[in-house]
Amino acid sequence: MGLRAYLLVKVKGNVEQEEFIEPLREVEQIPGVEFVDPVIGAFDMVIMVDAPVTVEAIAAKVQDNQWFEDMKILKLINIFELSNVTGSNHLNLLGLGKSQEEVKVQWRVT
């Protein structure tokens, strides 16, 4: 498994609904793309990538299309790798590494 991320992509407003299937198919063909799904909201598609080297290389291929307008990249982190790099303090903020009862007490609203 390489570097994983979600790409949230906005398509230019002049792309008609019937034409939208073509950008989806183009993105599906990019090496490293696990899946692409159309969505409703601030963005038009979500792309899951598993990049062998860099997520940015795949993002650049998406940006290179005439229908592209905007993108946000959400890189996935492995919480177990995070604990090895930064120590366990960050994990304790999430309640990880504690019993279920300790987490309930820590997050109880008073």
C-alpha positions as CSV (number, residue, x, y, z in Angstrom):
1,M,0.0,0.0,0.0
2,G,1.3,3.4,-1.0
3,L,0.2,6.9,0.0
4,R,-3.6,7.1,0.2
5,A,-5.8,10.2,-0.2
6,Y,-9.2,11.4,-1.1
7,L,-9.3,14.1,-3.8
8,L,-12.4,16.3,-3.7
9,V,-12.8,17.8,-7.2
10,K,-15.0,20.6,-8.6
11,V,-15.8,20.5,-12.3
12,K,-16.3,23.7,-14.3
13,G,-19.9,24.9,-14.4
14,N,-20.1,24.6,-18.2
15,V,-20.0,20.8,-18.1
16,E,-23.5,19.5,-18.8
17,Q,-24.9,16.6,-16.8
18,E,-24.8,14.3,-19.8
19,E,-21.2,15.2,-20.4
20,F,-20.1,14.5,-16.8
21,I,-19.7,10.8,-17.4
22,E,-16.6,11.4,-19.6
23,P,-14.6,13.1,-16.8
24,L,-15.5,10.2,-14.5
25,R,-14.2,7.7,-17.0
26,E,-11.1,9.7,-17.7
27,V,-10.2,9.8,-14.0
28,E,-10.9,6.1,-13.5
29,Q,-8.2,5.4,-16.1
30,I,-5.4,7.2,-14.2
31,P,-3.0,4.7,-12.6
32,G,-3.3,4.9,-8.8
33,V,-7.0,5.8,-8.8
34,E,-8.9,3.2,-6.7
35,F,-12.4,4.7,-7.4
36,V,-14.2,7.8,-8.4
37,D,-17.7,8.7,-7.5
38,P,-20.0,11.7,-8.3
39,V,-21.2,13.6,-5.3
40,I,-23.6,16.5,-4.5
41,G,-22.4,19.5,-2.6
42,A,-19.4,21.8,-2.8
43,F,-17.6,19.3,-5.0
44,D,-18.7,17.2,-7.9
45,M,-16.6,14.0,-7.5
46,V,-14.6,12.2,-4.8
47,I,-11.5,10.2,-5.9
48,M,-9.8,7.6,-3.8
49,V,-6.1,7.2,-4.7
50,D,-3.4,4.8,-3.6
51,A,-0.2,6.4,-5.0
52,P,3.0,4.4,-5.1
53,V,5.1,7.6,-4.8
54,T,3.1,10.9,-4.4
55,V,-0.5,11.8,-4.2
56,E,0.4,15.1,-5.9
57,A,1.4,13.3,-9.1
58,I,-2.1,11.9,-9.5
59,A,-3.7,15.2,-8.5
60,A,-1.7,16.9,-11.3
61,K,-3.1,14.5,-13.8
62,V,-6.6,15.4,-12.7
63,Q,-5.9,19.1,-12.8
64,D,-4.6,18.8,-16.3
65,N,-8.1,18.4,-17.7
66,Q,-10.1,21.2,-19.4
67,W,-13.1,20.4,-17.2
68,F,-11.2,20.8,-13.9
69,E,-12.0,23.8,-11.7
70,D,-10.8,23.2,-8.1
71,M,-9.5,20.4,-5.8
72,K,-8.9,19.7,-2.1
73,I,-6.6,16.9,-1.1
74,L,-7.3,14.9,2.1
75,K,-4.3,12.7,2.8
76,L,-5.0,9.6,4.9
77,I,-2.8,8.9,7.9
78,N,-2.3,5.6,9.6
79,I,-2.8,6.3,13.3
80,F,-0.3,3.5,14.2
81,E,2.4,5.2,12.1
82,L,1.5,8.5,13.7
83,S,2.1,7.2,17.2
84,N,5.5,5.9,16.1
85,V,6.5,9.3,14.7
86,T,5.0,11.8,17.1
87,G,4.7,9.8,20.3
88,S,1.5,8.7,22.1
89,N,0.4,12.2,23.3
90,H,-1.5,12.8,20.0
91,L,-3.2,9.5,20.3
92,N,-4.3,10.2,23.9
93,L,-6.1,13.3,22.6
94,L,-8.2,10.9,20.5
95,G,-8.7,8.6,23.4
96,L,-6.7,5.9,21.8
97,G,-4.6,3.6,23.9
98,K,-7.0,3.9,26.8
99,S,-9.8,1.6,28.0
100,Q,-13.3,2.3,26.9
101,E,-14.2,3.5,30.4
102,E,-11.3,6.0,30.5
103,V,-12.4,7.4,27.2
104,K,-16.0,7.9,28.4
105,V,-14.7,9.7,31.4
106,Q,-12.3,11.9,29.4
107,W,-15.0,13.0,27.0
108,R,-17.9,13.3,29.4
109,V,-19.6,16.8,29.2
110,T,-20.2,18.4,32.6
